[in-house]
Every structure is written in structure tokens, then in C-alpha cells.
Amino acid sequence: MWSATTAEALYDVFDQQFPQVRWRDVLPLEEATAFAQSQGAYFPQPQHAEGLALVQGSQGVVLLGDAAHAFPPDLGQGVNSALQDVVALYDALEECVTSFPEWLALWNPSHL
């Protein structure tokens, strides 16, 4: 389908792949032409927060998942990045020495 550059080529592909639909009746020629000639789209680069942990005194906040990474929703990376963050968080807890600020300094999921 992606190699079809004309409406007729697109109709041919659709007719072969989905013969149960009368494509020339349901898909107007103008729309088929526009689709066949379109260049498609691209996904923007994911963004992330620069500081994923904030420490003030003996207290702090950690950002995980969607709070730390801004992915377009159609990429489906939100849950995956959140799970990777949890693994990094767990690893930092395993290495934790004594204090919360020290633990937060160990936790840095930006390498994921």
C-alpha cells in the first residue's frame, strides 16, 4: 500500500487486500489520490525532564514514567519507559548507602 503513488495503484492494492469492499464506491478518487501522493508524517523526538529528582534537606521527589518522559501517545512508550524507570529506581535502592539524598543521587534513569 505504501508503494502506491496513484489512486489507481491504491485501489488495486485495496482490491487485492480487501476484496469485500467496493473501494471505488466508498473511497472518492480525490481522497485516494491525496492519500497516494502524501509523504506521510514523522514522530517528534521524545522529550524528558532535565531534573528527575529534587532533594531538599532529607526529603525529595522523584519523577517516573509520563512525568519524566513526554512521548507522543501513538508511540506507546509511556508504559515501557515507566517500567524502565522502576528498574533503574530498584537498582538505585539496591545500591543505597544510608541517606535519602545519597540514594537520589544514585538514581538517574536518563541513561535508559
Protein Blocks (a to p, Z undefined) as FASTA:
>chain_A
ZZpcbfklmmmmmmmmmmmbcfklmmcfklmmmmmmpgbjadddddddfblcdcehjbcc
ddehjllpccdfklopmmmmmmmmmmmmmmmmmmpckbmklmmmmpccklZZ
